């Protein structure tokens, strides 16, 4: 039987084109990251260029005001990049001594050594001693490992702790212990963001709530057996942005998402349809959520029936009944949105899209999966 043709929402297409047009990602890399064919992405780019207001009909159209905002955002991004070049050495104030000395050695022809030493808080004698002293075997090994450690940390958008970095280093064929990775991270002042957890709120029972069929059984033997869903909200200068998602418990992959400026049943309907389009129409699928009014609405419940999907819901006030989904949103906020100030909803949408499709699904190491990413986990089991 031929595989069902995948469909993509207008929201997904617009964010995919932004990666290429506004953020400088190559079509080939963006297509690989988003798991779409390269020619399909080129077609989306071409269509949006030719008809910016009429491209990808459905779910609304881009207005002239939206186009102007996109143009201004592109100019602001360019100005920020130019400004950062002028502040090239400022980030070294938080780094280790070896990195500071390396920066000074590299830029001796640009700025005076004494000026750089004073600015970075190191001594001239220490620098010249470092420059002339031959490194030990251990130091040479540390330097090689340190490069891999830093690369892993930066690839994770500064979110990986020592254990995940250690897995990356071992995958590169370098042998070392976890404690050594911890030391090298301390030497380079590489610290993962601490996880912040909020207290769950008991919103009471809903009269139309379904039974808790999932019953905290968060393992699945194959794809598209158990999906969990929920939504959260992110503050921007324009107001709240509501983010909804569906997660496949088999691989912990986010298979559907949508973002809107209002909390309606249409938000969760769009998420479920994206998941169905991307994964094909599943059979014998269990969909689990909380008892929010969006999930108990007639609109959403009718869609579940049409798709042949069994409904399951958490008990009132039992946040752990949907802990896998809570864990994803906690990671999203801790690793990305909590440290950002978004001026517009569009800016927040692009950042959440980037986190889900280019980091979490594709490369982020998941402890539940043996420290591989959701897509790597699925590909390994296809082979």
N, C-alpha and C positions, 0 to 999 in steps of 0.2 A: 504493500500500500504506500502510495506516495505521501511524503510528509506534507502536512498542512502549511499553506503559504502564510508566513508571518506578516502581521500588520503592525504599524506603528502610529501612535497618535500624533496629532499636529504639535503638541507640546514637546514630545520626544524629538521630532524632526528639527524644530526651531533650536533647541538646545544643542543638538548634534552639529548643526551648521555654525552655531556660535563658536564652537571649539575651533573650527577651521578659519572662519572669517575674522573673529575678534581676538582669539587667544593664540593664534599662530601655530596650532597643532596641524601637522601634515594630514592630508586626507587618508593616507595609508595607515598612519598611527591611530588616528581617530576611529577609523573603521575597525581596526583590530581591537581597540579598547572597548568599543561598543558592541562588538560581535555582529556587525552588519557587513554586507558586501561592499567593496570599495566603489564599484560602479553605482551602487544605489546611493551612497553618500554623495558622490559627485553629482548625481542627478538632483538630489535635494539642494545642493549648493547652487547649481545652475538655475533651478526653478525659483529659488528665493531671490537670486540676483535679477532675473528677468521680470518677475512679478512679485515684488516685495509685499504688496498689499493683498494679493489674491492667491498666493502660493499656499498649498496644503489646506484646501477648504475644509471647514468643520471646526467646531470648538472656537468660533470667533476668527477675526482677521486682524492682521497687524495694521494699526492706524498710523497716520502721519506723525502723530505725537510719539508713538512707540518707536518709529524709525528714527526720529530726531534724538530721542533719549539714547538709543543704541549708538548713534553716531557720536554723541557727546561722551558716552561711556568709553568708547574706543579712544578718543582723544585724551581723556583723563588717564587711562591705562598707559598710554604712551608717555605722558608727562611724568607719571610716577616712576616708570622705568628709567627715564633720564635723571630724575632726582636721585634714585638709588645708586646710580653710577657715581655721583658726587659724594656719596656716603660710603664708599667702598670698604673702608676699614673699621667702621663703627661697630659692626657685629662682633669683632674680635675682642671687645672688652669683656665678653662673657666666656671666652675660650681659654684653653690651657696655654701654658708658657711656650711649649714647642710650636704651637700654631702661630703665636705672636712673633716668636723669633723667625719663623719661616716667612711670615708676611714682611717683616723688616728686611730680611735678606733679599727678598724678591723685589722690593721697591726702594732699595738704597739709591738707585739712580734717579729717583723721582723726588723723594723728600729726604732731608737730613736725618741721620740715624738718631741723633740726640732728641730731635723733635718727635720721632715715632716712638722711641723708648718712653719718653715722658707721657705721651698721649695714651700709650697702652699699659702704663704702669709697670715697666720692667727696667732693669738697670743696663747701662751701656756695657759694663764689665761682664755681666751675665750673658749678654748677647754675643760679645766677641769671644768669650769662653766657649759658648755653644757652637760658634762658627768654626773654631779651630780644633775643638776636641773631637777625635774620631769616635763615632757612635759604637757602642758595644753590640754584640750579636743579639742580645735581648732587645736592645733599643731598635735595631733594624727590624726585628720581627714585630715589635710593637707598632712601628711606623706603618708597616705593610698591613697589619691587622687594623690599625686605626683608620686607614683609608676606607677599608671595607665597612667598618663599624659606622663611620660617618655617612657613607653613601646609603647604607641600609636605613639609617635614622632619617635622613633627608627624604628618601623615596617614600617613607611612610608619612610624610608631612609632619615630622617631628612628634609622632604619636607612639612609636614602638618603644617598649621597655627592653631591658637586657635580654630576656628570654627570646623574644621574637627576633631581635638583632642577632643573637647567637645562632638561631636557626638559619638566618640568611648567610652568615659567615660560613657555617658548616656546609651549606649548599654550594658555596664557591670552592670547596675543596680544601679549605684552611682548617687546621686542627688546633683547637684551644679549648679551655674550660670556661664555664659560665662566669666564674669569679674574675677571670682576666677581662672578659668583655665588660663586666661591671666597672672594673678599674679604668679601662680605656674610655668608657663613657664618662666617668667622673673627671678624668684628665681633660677631656674635651668639653666639659660642661654640657653634656647632652642629657637632658632630663625629659622623660615623657610626661605629658600632662596628667595630673592626678584625676581619677574618676570622681565625679560629683554625683551623688544620688539624692533625689528629692523624696519626700514622704508621699506614699500613695494616698489618694483620696477615695473614700467610700461614697459613691454617688447613689447608692440605693439600688434596689431591684427594679427591673422593668417587667411589666405584666406580660409582654409578648416575647420575653427572652427564651431562647432555645436551651436545651440541656447541654451540660458540659461533657460532650462526648470525647473530647481530647483527653481530659482528665490528667493533665500534666505529663502526658507521654510524648516527649519532645523528640523522639527518634522516628525516622521513616526508613523503610527498606529500599525505596525507589523514588525517583522524582515524581512530583505531582500526586502524591498520596495525601499529604497534610500541608496545608497552607495556614499561616497565622497572619493576622492583619491588625493594624492599629493606625492612629494618626497622632501627630504632635503639632506644636506651633512654635514659630520662630519670630522674634521681634525684629522689625525694621523701622526706619524712620517714617515710613508710609503707613505703618500699622502691622497687624499680625499677618504672617504667611502660614497657612495650614498645610502640613506635609503628611500625606497618607502613603502607606506602603504595604505590600504583601510579601511575605518571606516563605520560601520553601524549606521545610524542616529537614529535608534530605541533605541538602548541601549548604543551608543557611544563606542561600542566594536571594537577593531582592529581585523578584520576578515582575513586580508591578509597582508603580508609584505615580503620584499626581500631586500637584501643588496649586492651591487656589487661595484667594483672599477672603473666602467665607467658608464656614463649616456647615456644609449641606450634604444631603444624601448623594448628590451628584459627584461629590469628591470621591467617596468610597466606591461608587459605581464605575467611575473612570479608571480607578486603580485595578479593580477586578477585571475589567475588559482588557486593559493593557496586559495583565498577567495571562489571560486566556489567549490573546493574540500571540504573545511571545512563546508560550509553551505548547500551543495547540490546544484543542478542546480535551481536557483530561477526563478520564472516566474514574468512577469510585473515588472522588476527591472530597476530602473533609476541609471545610473552611472554618477557622476558629477566630473569634474576635471578642471584644468586651461587649457590654450591654448598652453601648452608646446609642442614642436615638437614630444616628445615621445608619447603623447596622440593623436595627430593629424596624426601620422604615419599610413600608409596603413596596416602595421603589426598589430597594436593595434586595429584599426577600424575594420579590418576583423574579429578579435577575438570577438569583441562585437557583430557583426552580427551573427557569428556562435552560440553564446550563447544566442541569442535573447534578448540582453540587450540594452536598449535605452540610447543614449549618450546625455549628457548635459555638457556645458562648461561655465566657468565664462567669463564675458566680459573683454576685454583687460584693464589691469591696475586696475581692481576692485577686490582688495584682499579680501574684505568682502564678495564677492560672494561665497567664499569657507572658511569662517571664522571658521567653526567647525573643519576642517582639520588643519588649521593654529594654532588653539588653542591646538590641540594635540601635534604638533611638538614644540610649545612653551613650553608646559609642559615637554616634553621629554628633551629638552635642559636645561631648568631651573632646573629641579629636578634631573637630572642625568648627562648628558654629558658635560655641561658647566663647571663643577668643576673637570673634569678629564683630564689627559694628557695620551693619548693612544700611546703606542710605536708601535703597529701594528694594521692593519685593523682587524685581528682576535680578538684582545682584545676588540676593539670597538664593533664588531659584537656580541660578547658574552654579553657585557654589555647592548646593546640595546635589545637583545633577552630577557635578564633577566627583564628589565624594562617593556616590553610589556606583556610577557606571565606570569610573576610571581608577578607583582605588578599592573600595570595599569589595565589589564583586570580582575584580580581576586580580588584585595583588595582595590585599590585606590578609595576613596570616591569621587564621581562626583557630583558637586553642581547641575548640570542640572537634575540629576536623584534623587534628594532628599537625597543626601549624602549617596548613596550606590554605590557599584562597578558595572561595566557593567554586569558581570556574575551574581551577586546577583540580579540585576534588571530583567534579563531574567528569572532566576529560579523562582523568586517570581511570575512572570506572567504566568508561566507554571502551577503553583499549582492550 
